Amino acid sequence: MSLAAEFGITLTQHVLRKQTGHRDARGQFSQLLTQIGVAGKLITAQVRRAGLIELWGATGDVNVQGETVQKLDRIANDTFIEVLKRSGCVAAMASEEEDEVIEVPPQMAGDYVVAFDPLDGSSNIDVNVSIGTIFAVYRRHDRNEVVKSDILRPGREQVAAGYIIYGPSTALVYTDGKTVDCFTLDPSCGEYFLTRENIQMPEKTVQLSINECNEPYWAAWVTPYLDALKSRNDAEKRRVSARHIGSLVADFHRNLLKGGVYLYPTDAKTGRGKLRVLYECNPLAFIAEVAGGAATDGVHRILDIEPQGLHDRTGLVIGTKAEIARVAEFVAKYGTGRA
Ligand code: AFP
């Protein structure tokens, strides 16, 4: 076990330390992040039994206690909602799994609004590949009621964002707008310890993440951009390598640490993207920017998108700042129309 895990700073200690002296500090923000960590532990416990849960499902969807077996993404959703509801810090939530806004009863409501994807990359569950929970945190506008603009607002208004990645270990990464910090769950004591502080995305792009089978649907700029990216490799050296997991959270985490670009461009035929603005793109774009990277839909900064609906989708290109600037050059030259 590493020294960091044995004697390191815990998530709660870190959040409290950073909040000390904050002018509005009422303890709710620290409490909220701690409770998100708790939800992550509960989801981790279920994710680690994913194969077993699937087995129960195959025997008639009833477990040994006679309870209906739920899919893991439903379990993650219910867990996140219940923990945040009871936290006393949240007034409303938006989830990938819910059609409508989840309002917290006024007597339990707090200062924050949270949008989340409880289990991103769920098609990877059955094949034992990393998945994650992504969350965006906003301060509510009105103390007395939840208003539409508490939820449907641009990502630049986030006060915090993060993700919990369920991989070989469980890691929680969050930003408060000042730094991006990573905590690893030590399963032996059930505590998150600070393992990477003030993460900065490397400036050089060494990894490329894209589902290339979508090429028929790409806009005109995408293929020439990728050709240019790949042409950085020559007989002497491979400078860029393809890495695509199919869990946005895992692809993003790797690119954040190693330096890379992830693309899920807007479908040029329908004009629609696949990824959701509120709980996939916004939180990761916020983290990317604080870590020195950038995120665009091809034309606009992700954090400036004004969402019209809870489940709005967008194209996403997220990575190093230099790479996103290069994307803008290719968009200007080749356009966003069909190839
Ligand atoms: P699921 O949660 O349905 O697996 O979707 C995952 C995801 O939203 C994102 O995590 C992946 O990067 C992306 O979709 C993969 O989509 P494609 O299968 O269309 O490449």
Residues whose N, C-alpha, C, O or C-beta is under 5 A from the ligand:
A	BS01	AFP	L119 D120 G121 S122 S123 N124 N211 G246 S247 L248 V249
